[in-house]
Amino acid sequence: MAILSLRSPSSLQLVCSSVSPMRSKPLFQLPSNFSSSIASVPSTRLKSNNTCVSPIFRDGLVFANAATGAAGSVTEYREDIGEILGDVSIFTASGQRVQFTDLWDQKDGIAAVVLLRHFGCVCCWELATALKEAKPRFDAAGVKLVAVGVGTPDKARILASRLPFPMECLYADPERKAYDVLGLYYGLGRTFFNPASAKVFSRFDELREATKNYTIKATPEDRSSVLQQGGTFVFRGKKLLYGRKDEGTGDHPSIDDVINVCCKATVA
């Protein structure tokens, strides 16, 4: 049984118990100042930049092109969402500012864009491990793998060096600009109390293996960032072919499904 336990006002722990509470031990523990840091964080984010455009959505799964063949609820982003995302600037893990338009061929290039939660998220270390293992398959299909996390480039380098993860595929979005454009979920309830978050406990072995070298030092200094959820998108040029918004922490799509969409796009 898995529970979220507030052991003290300043210590929030995610506890995994196999038999009884007496045998419970924390899977990870957040910093001592975390509880007070998020106490004043609103459940919804206010947009300070009027140029941020959120998509129209009804469910967590979006298919801009039903021909991908993947199952799920159909919804629509603006047709120019690729154009809008292309103007967003982020950072390479080494600290150079880049725009999404520079990351892949904007005419015919296929890109799998995976937005992690933040670089100190244990579930994102698990997802990053799966992406790293699948990278040869993305490469063979001619697909550019782009992994973006919330935090500064120095936090990205911590994940890249300790996991490890290929730095040429890793980018930092400290202001969560891409997350706003793509309308990804944000809030305390989504992060800790959404039923979809329970899926992670079916992958406990993978999680434990992925976080052998984990350090909470990769967590952003801005503690409100830990309330951000991620998502996965496939583009052909500027056209969005597939998108999935994570409903909760650890609610990641099947890598096989993402690769299948990419492969269909390459032969379309």
C-alpha positions, 0 to 999 in steps of 0.5 A, spaced: 500 500 500 502 506 498 500 513 502 502 520 502 504 522 509 505 528 512 510 526 518 511 533 521 509 540 519 516 541 515 517 534 512 512 531 507 514 524 505 511 519 500 511 512 503 511 505 500 508 500 505 508 493 503 505 489 509 504 494 515 505 501 517 510 499 522 514 497 516 513 503 512 519 507 509 520 513 505 521 512 498 523 519 498 523 525 502 522 533 500 526 538 503 525 541 510 522 547 508 518 544 502 511 545 506 512 552 508 514 553 501 508 551 497 503 553 502 502 560 499 502 557 492 495 558 488 492 551 485 492 555 478 497 559 475 496 566 473 499 568 466 503 574 467 505 574 459 499 576 455 502 572 449 502 565 452 496 561 449 493 555 452 490 550 448 483 548 448 482 541 451 477 536 454 481 530 456 488 529 458 489 526 451 490 529 445 490 527 437 491 532 432 491 527 427 486 521 428 490 517 423 496 516 428 491 510 430 493 511 438 487 510 442 484 515 447 480 521 447 480 526 441 481 534 442 484 539 439 489 544 439 490 551 435 492 549 428 498 554 429 500 551 436 507 549 433 508 556 431 507 558 438 511 553 441 516 555 436 517 562 439 518 559 446 526 560 448 529 555 453 536 553 455 540 547 453 543 543 459 550 547 458 546 554 459 545 556 451 538 559 450 535 556 444 528 556 441 524 550 439 524 552 432 531 551 432 531 544 435 528 540 429 527 541 421 520 545 422 518 543 415 518 535 415 522 533 421 519 528 426 520 530 434 518 527 440 518 532 445 517 530 452 516 535 458 518 532 464 515 535 471 522 538 474 529 535 474 528 533 482 522 529 481 523 521 482 518 519 477 522 524 472 528 520 473 524 514 471 521 517 465 528 519 463 531 512 464 526 509 459 527 515 454 535 514 454 534 506 453 529 508 447 533 513 444 536 508 439 529 506 437 528 514 436 534 515 432 533 509 428 526 512 426 529 518 424 526 522 430 529 528 434 528 526 442 527 533 446 526 532 453 525 538 457 525 539 465 523 545 469 529 548 472 535 551 471 541 548 466 545 547 472 539 542 475 539 539 468 546 537 468 545 534 475 540 529 472 544 528 466 551 526 470 548 522 475 542 518 471 546 519 466 542 522 460 544 525 454 545 532 454 544 533 447 537 531 448 536 535 455 533 542 455 531 547 461 525 551 462 526 555 468 520 559 467 515 554 464 514 557 458 513 551 454 508 548 459 504 554 459 503 554 451 501 547 451 496 548 457 499 542 462 496 541 468 499 545 475 497 544 482 497 541 489 492 536 487 494 534 481 501 533 484 500 529 490 492 527 490 490 525 483 488 518 482 493 517 476 499 518 480 498 511 483 500 508 477 507 509 479 507 504 484 506 499 479 513 501 477 516 501 483 522 496 481 523 501 475 523 507 479 528 504 485 533 502 479 532 509 476 534 513 482 540 509 485 544 516 484 538 520 485 539 527 489 534 532 491 539 537 489 536 537 482 530 540 485 528 547 482 530 553 487 523 555 486 519 550 490 512 552 486 515 548 480 514 542 483 507 542 482 508 542 475 505 536 471 508 534 464 506 531 457 508 528 451 508 531 444 510 528 437 511 534 431 512 533 424 515 540 422 510 545 426 504 540 425 502 537 432 501 529 431 500 527 438 499 529 445 498 527 452 498 531 458 500 527 464 494 527 469 498 526 475 505 525 477 508 519 474 502 518 469 507 517 463 505 515 456 507 508 453 514 509 450 512 504 445 506 508 443 510 514 442 515 511 438 509 508 434 506 514 432 513 517 430 514 511 425 507 512 422 509 519 421 515 518 418 512 514 412 506 518 412 
